Amino acid sequence: MAGVNFVDIYMRRGLKAVELPFTPGLEGAGVVEAVGPGVSNVRPGDRVAYAQQQGAYAEATVVPADSLIPLPENMSFEEGAAFPLQGMTAHYLIHEYRKPSEGDVVLIHAAAGGVGLLLVQGACHLGARVIGTVSTEERQKWSARQAPTTSFSTPNRTSPKRPCV
């Protein structure tokens, strides 16, 4: 299963140069079929995800074992293919760049996007009060269903303020 990100679209449209032959896809998820000599961190049959490895759109890919992320049984391959790049970006921002504390107020732009929603969820989990911006009323409604304890603002309207719990 392959994830799709803007960089994949840029590559397909020729907006980002690639060497040919070229198989698109930078992140994916699946089951390990075989491992090379000396590999001990994964076994055939393990469910995994990965990012920044070219060729995820192929039927099968060869990925360095140290690039594999264990995929829990309760996470689908679709979810596993969708989270690595956005998830690692959000994790870095919320844990390494600036970790919010209980009671902090955090403003997250593009809160309905992949990274934005993960930031909203992470900041709420850490006890911050989150205010998110979204581009449309539809995204505001969708975001409020995903993170009901967060305030979301569009250019023309603000949702009711509710504290993160």
Secondary structure by P-SEA (a helix, b strand, c coil): cccccaaaaaaaaccccccccbbbbccbbbbbcccccccccccccccccccccccccccbbbbccccbbbbcccccaaaaaccaaaaaaaaaaacccccccccbbbbbcccccaaaaaaaaaaaaaccbbbbbbccaaaaaaaaaacccbbbbcccccccccccc
